[in-house]
């Protein structure tokens, strides 16, 4: 089992890349979804969240994701505090998944925006950065309609610069064109790592 981390900034096309790998037979571990699940189900995490961000972000044992996001993404310190609480649990879940799949052939992919920031790269065989220009990432993120332009820019400012990630990644896939082009590049990468 080969492990691969897919990362890239907001609007880079990570989800499309992971979807293509899934179609090819890869198992996808979605770090964001796992983190959201951990926030809602692990009492220890909720206690730490309440301690750091205040009781108002949790109501009847349920984390208010929107309220938490507003606070956590307001500055670097808050984002780091949230990541320090949640990331160890995400890494632990990934290790369990890898353990369960260790005797299987193929590719285990972790889709995570903060692979390098969280130290997840130390748990992987390879990493790939889906690289997209800043302007295009903003346009795509706005088209998605989930965040305002200000929210998008604030979150981008809190992420590690793409140029730094380029230096650290095992592979870089440029995603400034069509989805078809991205798929071609993903197919090449899959064949290189796993073979047909």
C-alpha angles and dihedrals in degrees: 000000000000117000121214131180118210116201140162139140127282109297095014096122102255092142093053090049092050092046089055092049090049089054088053090055103266120142111236123213106194105206095192093054091045090050091051090050091049090051091056101039111033112081092197090058092047091051091052091046091053090046094052103032102026135256093278093079091063124059123178091343093309123113113228097228094194094051091045092048091050090055098037095049095045093088145356095257094055093045091051090049092053092045092050089055099044107030098070089056092048091050090049091053091048091052090052090051092049091048091052091051101038095112095048127095121234139045132320109197127194114203106205133148092207103047095134096035092053096044090243090132088073089064095052139079093217141003130206128197117210098212122202130164117263093243093051092047091054092049092049094046091050090049089055087063098209098110135033120246090255092052091049093050092046092052092046090052090055094053125090109265113266090234090062091049089051089060093050102042123097089217134017121205116193111222105183097116138047129334087243090060091050090051091051091053092046090050090053091049092048092051091048093052102036108011125221 
